[in-house]
Amino acid sequence: MDISGNSKQKAMDDKLINLPTDVLTCILDRLPARDAARTSILSRKWRYIWAGHPNLVLDPKNIVTVTKNDFVGIVNQILLQHIGPILTFHVSLSDVHMSQYPNIDPWILYLSRNGLRKFRVENSSHDLYALPSYVFLCQELTFLYLSNCIFKQPCGTIRSFQNLKILFLSQVAFKPEVSASIFAASKLECLRLQSCSGMDHLNFDGCLSSLWALILCYNHGVKLSCFMNCKSITHARLLSPMEVNKCFGPGERINLASLFEHWPLLSNLFLDGHHLKLLAAGSIMSALPVKINNLRDLLLYQINFTDLIPMVTADNSLVLQYLQERSCMSEEINSLRALKMKFFHGSRAEMLFVKLILACCPALERVSFVDKKVVEVSEVSNILKELVLFPRASRKAQIIF
């Protein structure tokens, strides 16, 4: 029986070992680095699969270390023993002391010579990691994610990320001397900038025809006007910093009409009260003159309709009158499927806006309200009673409260 059991186990091991290399690579992709490294003792074939694994995800939490400084040494050993290209490299620096940052720079030089395509540096500490100029040698990059980092001017010839398609930057600072053209040649498809600074001089002209997703959250110095000629944008998320007036340059006239005119394919829009206030300036009392044929999902965050008034008139009653009239919508929003409102107060202006959307959107499927903590419990019943009585252009429209 023991012999039979051993034979079955050996047969099972042989089947696993003889799987195609790409299947074995997928298995390693789904294991923490610690467990993936342990597979190298299974057999000679497994040893070389780990040593040549092209996708490395390294996090101190998944690697056994005695001290925080050990993590840097372990990564050095992994790279030293690696065979072949490294296409993906994700590393967390959250538990790495800033005194170790200079020892990280050679990693990037090594990666730049090994065909790196996806590079992710996560850093949740308060100490920013200054990227070495080697990062500009990674010319095959298609994906770049950085958090809590500093971009410095590259030494020698100025290069740009020509193959970059996805760029996520969170709390990244750009030195004033950084060339404006580092992203100019990029064929970006998805751009997310969150809490970044020093970007007011950067040029994104190269992504005018390719960019389809734009996320701007709480940045300083990033102007919306830089992206007005990106005609392919379908997804936009616009959340302003406290300095809302700096989102637009002097003399710029961007409003809701021009936004939809410049982004005719826009299908998913997340807009906060700060941006709406700026986009509505000077045009709120006139009907929207453009057709909105592709907008499917609209999410409004901390919208205060009466707060728009100081920019156009001192009479708050005019906004209520405006929202009560169907004429304020010269065109129906034929494609809108979902409206979501965050931090809904239940004010008269908000209720009239929901009524207007229900009446003007024949394809609407749901209107939902999230984070309603600001609504008094005693008022919920009255709000619901009024909402369900609003006339609807769509028979499918549901109200989720």
Disulfide bonds with the S-S distance in Angstrom:
none
